[in-house]
Amino acid sequence: MPVVYIQMFDGRDETKLAIAKAVTDAIAQHGNINHQYAHIILNHVSMENGAISGEIFSETLKKS
């Protein structure tokens, strides 16, 4: 049974279902397995707990 972990920044609640379905469909199709065996785990990360280019992501967004 494949288990896929996806980490996303907070604020993407409206896309969770679409992402889980698309990933499940791809695993079932390309892995030749039944959809019920594909497990998708979505972890939400606060923007204060991520960094890009050496800067905290939430601070980088304030500059743009």
Order of alpha helices (4+ residues) and beta strands (2+ residues): beta-alpha-beta-beta-beta-alpha
